[in-house]
Amino acid sequence: MKRSIVLAVIIVSASLLAGVLGYRFTDGMPWIDALLNASMILGGMGPVGDLHNWESKLFASAYALYSCFLVITVITILMAPVMHRVLHKFHTERDQRDKNN
Protein backbone atom coordinates (compact mmCIF):
# COMPACT_ATOMS: atom_id res chain seq x y z
CA MET A 1 0.00 0.00 0.00
CA LYS A 2 2.88 2.37 0.77
CA ARG A 3 4.30 1.87 -2.74
CA SER A 4 0.93 2.72 -4.26
CA ILE A 5 0.64 5.89 -2.21
CA VAL A 6 4.18 6.97 -3.10
CA LEU A 7 3.54 6.26 -6.79
CA ALA A 8 0.26 8.22 -6.70
CA VAL A 9 1.95 11.20 -5.02
CA ILE A 10 4.76 11.16 -7.58
CA ILE A 11 2.31 11.03 -10.50
CA VAL A 12 0.13 13.83 -9.11
CA SER A 13 3.18 15.98 -8.28
CA ALA A 14 4.66 15.52 -11.75
CA SER A 15 1.31 16.34 -13.33
CA LEU A 16 0.95 19.45 -11.19
CA LEU A 17 4.47 20.55 -12.16
CA ALA A 18 3.66 20.01 -15.84
CA GLY A 19 0.52 22.10 -15.47
CA VAL A 20 2.32 24.92 -13.69
CA LEU A 21 5.04 25.00 -16.34
CA GLY A 22 2.46 24.82 -19.11
CA TYR A 23 0.47 27.78 -17.82
CA ARG A 24 3.62 29.71 -17.02
CA PHE A 25 5.18 29.37 -20.45
CA THR A 26 2.10 29.33 -22.73
CA ASP A 27 0.29 32.25 -21.12
CA GLY A 28 3.02 33.99 -19.16
CA MET A 29 1.11 33.70 -15.90
CA PRO A 30 2.91 34.48 -12.65
CA TRP A 31 4.04 31.31 -10.84
CA ILE A 32 1.35 31.54 -8.18
CA ASP A 33 -1.44 31.98 -10.73
CA ALA A 34 -0.07 29.10 -12.80
CA LEU A 35 -0.05 26.94 -9.66
CA LEU A 36 -3.62 27.94 -8.82
CA ASN A 37 -4.91 27.20 -12.33
CA ALA A 38 -3.07 23.87 -12.55
CA SER A 39 -4.29 22.84 -9.09
CA MET A 40 -7.87 23.74 -9.84
CA ILE A 41 -7.96 21.87 -13.14
CA LEU A 42 -6.14 18.87 -11.68
CA GLY A 43 -8.63 18.85 -8.81
CA GLY A 44 -11.58 18.96 -11.19
CA MET A 45 -12.79 22.44 -10.29
CA GLY A 46 -11.93 24.26 -13.51
CA PRO A 47 -9.70 27.19 -14.46
CA VAL A 48 -9.54 30.34 -12.39
CA GLY A 49 -7.84 32.94 -14.57
CA ASP A 50 -8.47 34.12 -18.09
CA LEU A 51 -6.35 32.72 -20.89
CA HIS A 52 -5.03 35.25 -23.37
CA ASN A 53 -3.81 33.36 -26.42
CA TRP A 54 -4.65 30.27 -28.41
CA GLU A 55 -1.59 28.32 -27.23
CA SER A 56 -2.64 28.59 -23.61
CA LYS A 57 -6.21 27.66 -24.48
CA LEU A 58 -5.05 24.55 -26.32
CA PHE A 59 -2.79 23.65 -23.41
CA ALA A 60 -5.61 24.13 -20.90
CA SER A 61 -7.91 21.95 -22.98
CA ALA A 62 -5.36 19.14 -23.25
CA TYR A 63 -4.45 19.45 -19.56
CA ALA A 64 -8.09 19.23 -18.52
CA LEU A 65 -8.61 16.06 -20.56
CA TYR A 66 -5.38 14.60 -19.20
CA SER A 67 -6.49 15.42 -15.65
CA CYS A 68 -9.71 13.44 -16.04
CA PHE A 69 -7.78 10.33 -17.03
CA LEU A 70 -5.22 10.99 -14.30
CA VAL A 71 -7.90 10.83 -11.61
CA ILE A 72 -9.01 7.43 -12.87
CA THR A 73 -5.39 6.23 -12.98
CA VAL A 74 -4.56 7.40 -9.47
CA ILE A 75 -7.73 5.86 -8.03
CA THR A 76 -6.84 2.59 -9.74
CA ILE A 77 -3.30 2.68 -8.36
CA LEU A 78 -4.58 3.34 -4.85
CA MET A 79 -7.32 0.70 -4.99
CA ALA A 80 -5.24 -2.09 -6.57
CA PRO A 81 -3.62 -3.28 -3.32
CA VAL A 82 -6.95 -3.16 -1.50
CA MET A 83 -8.72 -5.15 -4.19
CA HIS A 84 -5.83 -7.61 -4.30
CA ARG A 85 -6.26 -8.26 -0.58
CA VAL A 86 -10.02 -8.66 -0.95
CA LEU A 87 -9.67 -11.13 -3.80
CA HIS A 88 -6.89 -12.95 -1.97
CA LYS A 89 -9.15 -13.35 1.07
CA PHE A 90 -11.93 -14.83 -1.06
CA HIS A 91 -9.48 -17.26 -2.60
CA THR A 92 -8.14 -18.30 0.82
CA GLU A 93 -11.59 -19.01 2.22
CA ARG A 94 -12.41 -21.21 -0.75
CA ASP A 95 -9.18 -23.17 -0.33
CA GLN A 96 -10.00 -23.82 3.32
CA ARG A 97 -13.50 -25.10 2.47
CA ASP A 98 -12.07 -27.42 -0.19
CA LYS A 99 -9.61 -28.88 2.35
CA ASN A 100 -12.41 -29.51 4.88
CA ASN A 101 -14.57 -31.40 2.36
ZIWO-V400058 format. One line per field, one symbol per residue. phi: phi as a letter, one per 40 degrees, with the letter a starting at -180 (. if undefined). psi: psi as a letter, one per 40 degrees, with the letter a starting at -180 (. if undefined). A space follows every 10 residues. Layout:
phi->???
psi->???
This chain:
phi->.ccccccccc cccccccccc ccccccbgcc dccccccccc cccgchcbcc bbaccccccc cccccdcccc cccccccccd cccccccccc cccccccccc c
psi->dddddddddd dddddddddd ddddedefii dddddddddd ddeediidii heiddddddd dddddddddd dddddddded dddddddddd dddddddddd .
